[in-house]
Amino acid sequence: MCHYRHTGGQPLPDPACTPGALNPDVTPATINTTICRKGGYTSGIRPPANITDKEKHLNAASYGYADSLHDAEYDHLISLQLGGDPNDPRNLWVELPSPGHKPGAGPNNPKDAIETHLHTAICKGTITLTAAQHAIATNWTTAESALGIAR
């Protein structure tokens, strides 16, 4: 059984169950033709809902999550825009709603803004791909401070 962790009230996955997994096509040498290229990289590799819906239910069960899946996000620990693997189960988890979430409002995920900030920093050359991947997989809530970048 997997167990959620929390920091500052925000949900974190169980590192034994969801350590993160990398897309082998995304490397420091390929970022300009993969994650940093303009136009639709992530939409071209994102698994379709007919695959992820079943996986989401199985993952929720592995974490003992029994609440509405409408309010939880089946999330990539290392996001696709940071070179995470699109469908490796080690990179996917049912992310609980964040504190202050209104039930029935769908997922609210402050992790998304952090991922976008890290993506921008990678593509500008401010941080390395490897450092960003490690920081987000270790603790997404502290990734920016761990890398010394502020929004």
C-alpha positions in Angstrom: 0.0 0.0 0.0 1.2 3.5 -0.9 1.0 6.4 1.6 0.6 10.1 0.9 2.9 12.5 2.6 2.2 16.2 3.2 4.3 19.3 3.5 2.7 22.6 4.3 -0.6 20.8 3.8 0.3 20.0 0.1 0.1 16.4 -1.0 3.3 14.5 -1.9 3.4 11.0 -3.3 5.0 8.0 -1.6 8.6 7.9 -3.0 8.6 4.1 -2.9 5.5 3.9 -5.1 6.0 7.1 -7.2 9.7 8.0 -7.4 9.3 9.6 -10.9 10.4 8.3 -14.2 12.1 10.1 -17.1 11.2 10.1 -20.8 14.4 8.7 -22.5 13.7 11.0 -25.5 14.2 14.1 -23.4 17.9 14.8 -22.6 19.9 17.9 -22.2 21.0 17.4 -25.9 17.4 17.2 -27.1 15.5 19.9 -25.1 15.3 22.3 -28.1 13.5 19.7 -30.2 11.4 18.2 -27.4 10.3 20.2 -24.3 11.6 23.6 -25.4 10.3 23.5 -28.9 7.3 25.8 -29.7 4.0 24.2 -30.2 2.4 21.1 -28.8 5.2 18.8 -27.5 3.2 17.6 -24.4 -0.1 17.2 -26.3 1.7 14.9 -28.8 2.9 12.5 -26.1 0.1 12.6 -23.5 -1.6 9.3 -23.1 -5.4 9.4 -24.0 -8.1 9.3 -21.3 -9.2 5.8 -22.4 -5.8 4.5 -21.2 -5.4 6.8 -18.1 -8.9 6.5 -16.7 -8.4 2.8 -15.8 -4.9 3.5 -14.5 -6.2 6.4 -12.4 -8.7 4.1 -10.6 -5.9 1.5 -10.0 -3.5 4.1 -8.7 -6.1 5.6 -6.4 -6.7 2.1 -4.9 -3.0 1.6 -4.4 -2.9 4.8 -2.3 -6.2 3.9 -0.5 -7.9 7.0 -2.0 -11.6 6.5 -1.9 -13.0 10.1 -2.3 -14.2 11.5 -5.6 -11.7 11.2 -8.4 -13.4 14.4 -9.8 -11.5 16.4 -7.3 -8.1 14.6 -7.6 -5.7 14.8 -10.5 -3.9 11.9 -12.1 -0.7 13.7 -12.3 2.8 13.1 -13.6 5.3 13.6 -10.7 7.9 14.8 -13.2 5.7 16.6 -15.6 5.8 16.1 -19.4 7.1 19.6 -19.8 10.0 18.7 -17.6 10.8 15.5 -19.5 8.8 13.0 -17.3 7.7 9.7 -18.8 4.2 10.0 -20.2 2.9 6.6 -19.0 5.3 4.9 -16.7 3.4 4.1 -13.5 6.4 5.2 -11.4 5.7 8.7 -12.6 2.0 8.9 -12.1 -0.1 9.3 -8.9 -3.5 10.5 -7.9 -2.7 13.9 -6.5 -5.0 14.9 -3.6 -6.8 18.3 -3.7 -4.7 21.1 -2.2 -5.8 22.8 1.1 -8.7 25.2 0.6 -10.1 23.1 -2.3 -13.9 23.3 -2.7 -15.4 19.8 -3.1 -16.9 19.3 -6.5 -14.8 22.1 -8.1 -12.4 19.7 -9.9 -8.7 19.5 -9.3 -6.8 22.6 -8.1 -3.1 22.0 -8.5 -0.5 24.7 -7.5 2.1 22.2 -8.7 1.3 23.2 -12.3 2.6 26.7 -11.9 5.8 25.5 -10.4 6.3 23.0 -13.3 5.8 25.8 -15.8 8.3 28.1 -14.0 10.9 25.3 -14.0 10.2 24.6 -17.7 10.8 28.3 -18.5 14.0 28.3 -16.5 15.3 25.1 -18.3 14.5 26.6 -21.7 16.2 29.9 -20.8 19.3 28.0 -19.5 18.9 29.2 -16.0 18.7 25.7 -14.5 19.6 22.3 -15.9 17.1 19.7 -17.0 18.6 17.2 -14.6 18.4 19.5 -11.6 14.8 20.4 -12.3 13.8 16.8 -12.6 15.5 15.9 -9.4 14.0 18.8 -7.5 10.4 18.2 -8.6 10.6 14.5 -7.9 12.1 15.1 -4.5 9.5 17.6 -3.2 7.6 19.7 -5.7 6.7 22.2 -3.0 10.4 23.1 -2.4 11.7 22.7 -6.0 12.0 26.4 -6.7 13.8 27.2 -3.5 16.0 24.2 -3.8 17.1 25.4 -7.3 17.5 29.0 -6.1 14.9 30.4 -8.5 12.1 32.7 -7.4 8.9 33.6 -9.2 
